[in-house]
Amino acid sequence: MKTLQELTRPNIWSLAPYSSARNEYSGHAAHVFLDANENPYNAPYNRYPDPLQEEVKEKLSHIKGVPAECIFLGNGSDEAIDLVYRCFCEPGKDNVVAICPTYGMYQVCADINNVEYRNVMLDDDYQVSADRLLAACDANTKAIWICSPNNPTGNNINRDEIIKVLEQFDGLVIIDEAYIDFSREQTISRLLSKYPNMIVLQTLSKAWGSAAIRLGMAFASKDIIAIYNKVKYPYNVNLLTQQQALNRLNNTYDVEQWVRMLLQERGRLMTAFAELKICEKVYPTDANFFLAKVTDAQGIYDYLVEKGIIVRNRTRVQLCHDCLRITIGTREENNELLGALRSI
Ligand SMILES: *Cc1c(COP(=O)(O)O)cnc(C)c1O
């Protein structure tokens, strides 16, 4: 692996970060806060929130088995994705490599940051070899994106190939585990101490049922997290989000029940879907959605919209021609979808 200094943009490496009022005092029990130009009225919303979200990270640290200093929290995973470019990729010079098809935000953020984005097509089983990813890299490749379970295909990417990339690539490897709670595969975050070039992304938006509060996580070495913390907005996670995240994290029982129900429904819905006249293939999945090849994705999509049922039309995505991506809903919602498709 290159040194972290070699991987970091020079201006970011030497950056003197903004120091917020709440960062500057420490070690004393304070009770009069006249430092941040806040209004003393309208508690608790008058005060700036904890810029480093220590309480949430403490809780997550226990749940995830990752040291708090190795956790970054952001305004959704999207913030953690964007920060890869802003911290490590020199616009107009560096590039990144990613599997294709995959989650669209990696490319959107690359385009916004003027960083070249290189696609490596998945094979017919939606898998990729480490060798093909590494062959797409050159001296200016700073990062490789791997989403597993992958969106929109739903499958886990081969763990052996991921490990090989981690061992052989000299830059950062980002593993997006947004759907890991639905997967038979274990999180790769337990290997963080072995691979200092790995960043693991997770989110409260899917299994944790909290897409509205916008809380994404990055797990990485404490040195990578320190760079993230330097570059992020000082108060990037607001108070309401931190409070609601703590409520959610204090009740993990719900999440286990939801995941169990959704996995059961996933099996039932996929079996029923495969029997439909319009269905040509249901792809295996380890996520809370599945991809299905149908006779006419656009026509079926339009028909469902007409009935007030929205699925994701992926027909224009490479390797996904005539595919719909179906998120698992409640039993009633899934039945409504099946009913509509049976009466085509
Ligand atoms: C849904 C999803 C996310 C979550 O993004 P948030 O900004 O945390 O809501 C991240 N990665 C992938 C691949 C996703 O599908």
The ligand as an SDF file (V2000), in Angstrom:
LIG
                    3D

 15 15  0  0  0  0  0  0  0  0999 V2000
  -29.1590    2.8500   -0.4130 C   0  0  0  0  0  0  0  0  0  0  0  0
  -27.6780    2.7520   -0.6050 C   0  0  0  0  0  0  0  0  0  0  0  0
  -26.8120    3.4910    0.2010 C   0  0  0  0  0  0  0  0  0  0  0  0
  -27.3470    4.3490    1.3000 C   0  0  0  0  0  0  0  0  0  0  0  0
  -27.1570    5.6780    1.0710 O   0  0  0  0  0  0  0  0  0  0  0  0
  -27.5400    6.6810    2.2420 P   0  0  0  0  0  0  0  0  0  0  0  0
  -26.9880    7.9710    1.7050 O   0  0  0  0  0  0  0  0  0  0  0  0
  -26.8610    6.2250    3.4830 O   0  0  0  0  0  0  0  0  0  0  0  0
  -29.0250    6.6790    2.3870 O   0  0  0  0  0  0  0  0  0  0  0  0
  -25.4540    3.3500    0.0360 C   0  0  0  0  0  0  0  0  0  0  0  0
  -24.9600    2.5160   -0.8880 N   0  0  0  0  0  0  0  0  0  0  0  0
  -25.7590    1.7800   -1.6700 C   0  0  0  0  0  0  0  0  0  0  0  0
  -25.1780    0.8380   -2.6360 C   0  0  0  0  0  0  0  0  0  0  0  0
  -27.1410    1.8990   -1.5670 C   0  0  0  0  0  0  0  0  0  0  0  0
  -27.9250    1.1640   -2.3680 O   0  0  0  0  0  0  0  0  0  0  0  0
  1  2  1  0
  2  3  1  0
  2 14  2  0
  3  4  1  0
  3 10  2  0
  4  5  1  0
  5  6  1  0
  6  7  2  0
  6  8  1  0
  6  9  1  0
 10 11  1  0
 11 12  2  0
 12 13  1  0
 12 14  1  0
 14 15  1  0
M  END
$$$$
